[in-house]
Amino acid sequence: MVRIRTQAGSKRLRIVSEPQTLSPNIYQHLPFEIVEEILSFLPIKEAKQLCILSSEFRSPTHTNRKFLFGKDLSNRCSRESMVQLVDNLFVTHRGRYIDSFQIYINPVGVENFLHKWLEICREKRIQELDLFFLEPGYTLTADFVNQLNKLSFLKLVHCNLELPLNLLSMANLRSLILRFVPLTDERIHALISHCRQLETVDLLYCTGLLCVEIYAREHRFFKKLRVAGCKNLEVFVVDSPVVECVHYYGHVPTRIRFIQTTKLNEVYLNFMPAGSRGYLQASVVEKLVSDIPNVKVLSASALVPEALTAKFRRGVFGEASYSFLNLMELHLIMEGGLFCNPYDILAFMKHCPLLEKLFIDIDDYTFDCGPYWELHQKSKMENFDLCFDRLNFIKLRGFKFITAELQLVKILLQKATHLDALVLVSQKNCVANVWTPYGRRYDKLLHSWKASPEAKIVTFEHLDDQSRSSSSSHSRDCVLSID
């Protein structure tokens, strides 16, 4: 039945369909072979649940295409029971194809079973392979890899991968996720160069990589690249006219460049200091920011504004020349900062005229307000004359209500003329001072600083943060997660 409603103040008619309940016998007139084919595309668990009451479909697993044995199954049964179940399903399978195989298991001691299952997958033209091993100990051989002609998705965790330099397969690979996988520069370059259909590449905690150079001008679909935790990495270069999102998390490389990345919209650069490699040279950062002027979302560690702060450049004291004319969301991660102070942040924001959202993860960091700050930068901040007309949302995590943090908040509130909300989240294991009788004076002080009358100022304790739905597009957990 269909009802016709009129909208208030309008002569238009709107047709609204009432939800209909599907008849349980909707498929009863379909041939058995067609119903069986439909069921084969369901994951085994769902197929079993649907067919348990039907005598005609007692064994949907015999033709099922999706062999998914993830973390949930691993947590609910012993490894021996899991191996027995998976092996029985493979042995009794009589379908022509297996589209997906996912397993979450410790491979040590069950290598022969894994080898048998993977051979069956290869014979049945596997398209999606997800091997999440809890410990290293299993290797995908070059001979096996060279026969994966239909593979479109590959995810390996704690799995050795033998990549032939003369790769003959995986031309249809669209998603590549490697975590804790030993690799060499030559072989990963050969793999990415060969797989022209790639859309996403994740290289997370892969040992052996010294140089990741992604030359992907012929890759028309390449959209997202994540590189994280590759502790020996010295060179990181991305050359792609179509890539839209790049995430880098790790130690400071000696060379990092983005070449002809004209469609790059989102960039995450969290550099973690480590000994002599901790300082990010100004020349390196200046070239880097000149490579990404069109980004709309940027997450960066404190080392970036530190390197771009005013200093002597080629014998002349001054600020770096750069601009983010399209930047709408900025997320600064203070962890690992060496001498960043509030003025460095404001100076960086001056180059972002369209900025709408600002997130700063202060956490355990304490702003460096030493002699240079007192002599040169404090007065500049107090006389800061630029307004952030488009800035409408600010969130500071790990806020401790100390002097330097309050000075930063004061300027932000005074210069954000159209601010909607300021969210302050207290440091972990600390009670937000604003909730104490003494702290209520902070509340009055904060409201006295705001230039936008409609701006709301709210404070949360760390565990009670109710503004998580307004979090940055780039959280560290999101960047490093692969599940």
N, C-alpha and C positions, 0 to 999 in steps of 0.2 A: 504494500500500500504506500502511496506517495501523497504527501500533504503539500499544499502550496501556500506559502506565507508571503505577506507583503511587509516590506521594511518601513519603519516609521518615517514619514516625510518623503517617501519615494513611491513612484508609481510602478517601479520594477517588481516583478514577481520572482521569488526565489524558490526553487524546487528543493525540497529536503527529503531525502530518502530515509525511511525508517530502517534501522538495522534488521537484517533478516537472519534467522538461525538456519544454518545449513542442515539439511536432512542427513541423518546418519547413513542413509542408503543412497547418497548422492553418487557413489561410485559403483553401485551394484550392477549397473548395466554395461560397465566398461569391461572389455576383455581382460582376463587374468594377467596376460603378459604386460598390458599397459599399466595396470595397478602395481604389479611387481616392479616395473621400471620406475614408477613414481616413488615407491617406497625405498628403492635402492639409493636415492639421493639424500635420504635422511641419515643423520648420525645414528649409529647402531642403537644407542640407548633409547632415542625417540622412536625408532622403528619398532623396537621390541614392545614399547609401551602401547603403540597404536595397534599392534597385531596380536596382542596376547589373548584377546577374546575371540579371535577369528580362527577357525579350524583350517581355513584355506591358506592362511599366512602364518603358520607356526614357526617358520624358519626364514624371516626376512634377512637374517645375517648372511645367508648363503649367496645373496646377490648384492649385498650392501656395498656402496662405493666409498663410504666415509669411515675409516678405521681411526676413531679418535679416543685415545686412552691417556687423558691428561692428568693433571695434578690431583683432581678430585678423586679419581679412581685409585691413584697411588696412595692417597691418604686413607682410603677406606678398606684396603685389603693388603695382605702381605705381598712381597715381591714374587714369591713362589706361586701364589694363587693368581696373580696378575699375568705372569708368564704363561701359566697353564691356560688361562682364559684366552689370551691373545693368540697363542699358538693354535688352539682348537679352532678359533675363528678363521685363521689363515688357512689351515689344512682343509676345512670344510667349505671354503669359499668356492663357488662355481660360476661367479659372474665373470664377464670378460674384462671388466675394468675395476681398478681401485683408484679413485680420484685423490683421496687424502689419507695420509698416515701420520698420526701424531702419537708420540709416546713420551712419558715422563718417568724415568727409571734410572737406577744405578746399573750401568752396563757391565760392570766387572763380574765375570762368572757366567754371563748369559750371552757372550759374544756369538756363539754358534746359532742361537735362536734369532738374534738380531740379523745375522747374515742371511738366514733362511727367509725371514720376513721381508727383508729389503729386496732380495732376489725375486720374490713373488710380486712385490710392488713394481719392480722394474719390468717384469714380464707383462704386467697388467697396466702399463703405461701411466705410472703415477704422475700426478700434476702438482700436488702440494705435499712437501715433506718437512715435518717438524720433529726434530730429535732433541729433546731436552734431557741431557744426561747429567746426573748429579755429581759424577766424578769423571775425569778423563780416563780413557782406556779403550775407546773404539775409534776405528779409522774408516772413513769412506775412501776406498781405493780409487786411483785414477781410472782404472778400467770400468768400475761401476759408474763413476761420474760421467764418463764419456758415453754412456748409454741412456742417460736421462733426457731423452729427446723431447718429451712433453712437459717437462717441469716448468712451472710458472712461479712457484713459491718455495723458498728454501730457508729454513731456520735451523741453525745448529748451535747447541750450547755444550761446552766441554767435549767437543768432538773433533778429532783430527781430520783434516781434509786434504787429500792429495789432489792437487789441481794440475792437470797436464798443461804444458805451455801451448800445445797444439790442441786446444779444446774443440771437440766436434759436436758437443751437445749443448743443451740449455739455451738455445737461441730464443726461446719464448719466456725466459725468466724475467719476472716483473718485480719480485720482492726478494731481497737478499738480506738475511739477518744472521750475523756471526758474532757469538759472544764466547769469550774464553777459548778462542780457536787460534792455535799457532799458525801464523801466515808469513809469507815472504813478500817483499815488495813486487817482485817480478810476476808472481802468480796472481796476486789480487789485481794487478793492473791488467794482466792478460784476461782474467775473468770479466772484469767490468768492460773492457774494450770489446770483448766478444759478444756480450749480452746487450744488444742494442735496444731491447724492449724494456730495460730496467726503468722502474718508477721510483723505488726506494732502496737505499743501501744503508745498513747499520753495521758498523765495525766497533764492537764494544769490548774493551779489555782484551784485545787480540795481541798476544806477544809476538815479537819478531818484526813488527812493522817499524821501519825507520823513516819511510817516505811514502806518504799517501798523496798521490797526484791523480786527480780525477779529470781526465781529458774526455769530455762527453759532448763534443759539438755535434756528433752524429746521432746522439740519443734524443729522439724527439719527445719522449715521454718522461724523462728524468725529472722528478719533482722534489725529492727529499733525501738528504744525506745526514747521517748522525755518526760522529766519531767520538768515542769517549774512552778514557782510561788506558789508552795505548801508551804506556809509560816511556817507551824508548823513541817515540816519534820526534823527528827533528824538522820535517818539512810537511806542510799541509797546503795543498794547492787545489783549487776547484776551478775548472774551465768549462762552463756550460751556459749556453744562452737561454736555457729553459728551466733550470733549477729554481725552485721557489722557496725552499726552506733548508737551511744548513745549521746543524747543531755541533758545537765542538766543546768538549769538556776534558780538561787534562792539563799537563804541564805546558809551559810556554815553549812553543816551537821556535827554532831559530829563523824559520821563514814561513810566513802564512800569507797567502794571496787569494783573491777572488778575481778571475779574469773573465771579462765579457758576460758577467752574470746579470744581464739586463732585467730579468724577471724575478730577481731575488727579493722576496718580500719579508721573510722572517729569518733572523740570525740570532743564534745563541752562542756567546763566547765567554765561557767560564774558565779562565786561566788560573791554575793552581800553582803557586810558587813552590819551588823545590831547590834549596841551596843556591848555587850560582846561577841557576836557570830561572830564579824567581823574578828578576827585574825585567820588565817588558820595555825594550828600547823605544824611545819616542819615534825614531825613524820608521820602525816596523809598524807601529800603530798608525802613524800618519798615512802610510801607504795603504794599510788595511782599511781605514775609514774612507779613504778616497775611492776604494773599490766598491763600496756598498752605499752610495749616496741615496738610493731610492728605497731602502728598506722601510717598511711600515711598522714592524715589531722588532725591537732589539733588546736582547738580554746580554749584559756584559758584567764582568767582574770589575772590582774597583781598580784593578791595574790599568784599565783603559782610560778613564778620566784622569788618573794619576799621570800617565804618559803624555796626555794632551794638555796638561796644565801649562800656564805661562812659564817660560824659561828661556835661557839663551839658546838661540838657534842660528847657526852660522854667524856667530858673533853679535847677533841682535836679540835683545830681550823682547819677547812677545808671545802671544798665543798662537797655537797651530791654526792653519787655514783649512777648514773643512765645514761641511754642512749636511744635515739630514732633513731635507726639505719636505719629505713625505712621512717622516716618523710620527706615528700616532700613539705608540705604546712603548714605554721605556722601563726596563726592569734592571736595577743595579744590585749586584750581589757583593756585599762588602767583605765576605770571607776571603782571606788571603791578601787583603789590602795592606800596603806598606806604609804610606803616608797620606792617604786621601783624607781631605777635610771637607766641611760643608761648602766652601766656596768652589772647590773643584767640581762638585756636583752641579751647582748653579751655573758655572761657566760652561759646562757641557750642555746643559739644558738650553743655553742661549742659542745654540746651533740647531735647535729643534723647534721651529716656529709653529708647527701644527700639532704639537704634543697635546694629547688628551688624557692619557692615563700614565701615572707614575707609581712604580712599585720599588721600594728599597728594602732589601733584606739586611738589616743591621746586625741582628743576632748578637754574637759575642764581640763584635768589632767596636773599638773605641776610636772616634775621630782624632786624628793627629793635629793638635792645635798648639804646635811648638813656636819657637821664636820667629820662623818665617811667616807663619800665620799671623802672629801678633803684630809684626812689623809691616806686612804688605797686604795680606788678604782680608783680615778682619774689617779694616776700614772700607775696603772695596765691597764687601758683602753688606755692610751697614748702609752704604750708599748705592746699592744695586738699583738701577733705574729701569730695568726691563720688566714688562708685565707679561704673564703667561695667560693670554686672553682665552685660549682654547682649553686650558687644563681644567678638567671637571672632576677628576677622581685621583686621590692620593692615598696610598697605603704603605705604612712603615711597620715592618715586622721586627720584633726584638727591641722595641722602644724602651729606653731605660730612664727617660726624663732627666737626663744629665744636660749640662749647660750647652754643649755643642749641638746636641740633637734639638734642643728647644730653639736655639738660634736658627737652625735650618728650617724648622717648622714655622717660625715667625715670618721669615722671608717668603716662604711658599704661600702661607695664608694671606699675606699682604699683597702679593703679586698675582695670585690666581683670582682674577676678578669675576670669573663665572664658575667657581668651584661648587660642585654639588655635595661632595663628601670628603672628609678626611678620616681615615681609619688608622688608629694606633693599636698595635698588638704588642703586648708586653713580652719581655724576654722569657724563655723557657724557665720553668721552676721559680718564677717570680710573680708576686701579686702586683697587679697594676696599681701604681701609686695614686692614680686618680680616684680610686674607690675609697681611699682613706680620708678622714676629716681634713688632714693637712693637704692631701692631694686635691681636694675640691677647689683649692685656690688655683691649681693648674687649669682646671676646667674654665674658670672665669677668665683667666689670662688668655687661654687659647681663643675663646670667643671674642675677646677684645681685639685680637690681631686680624681677624678675618675681614677681607675686603668684599666678599660675597655674602650678603645678608642671609641668603637661603642655604648656605653651606651647613651641613650637619657634621658635627665632630663626635665621633664615638670611639670608645676605648674598650678593648677586650683583653682578658687574660688569654695566655697562649692556647690553653686547652679549650677555651670557650669562644674561640673566634667564629662568629656567625657570619663573617663576610667572605667565607671561603668561595662562595659562588662568584665573587667578584675578584677572583685571583688572577694572577698574570697568566697570559697564554703560555708562558714558559716557566714551569716549575721544575726544580731539579729532579724531583721524582719522576715527573712526566718524561723528561729528557732521557733518563737512564733506564726507564722501564721498558721491557720488551714483552711482557705478558699480555 
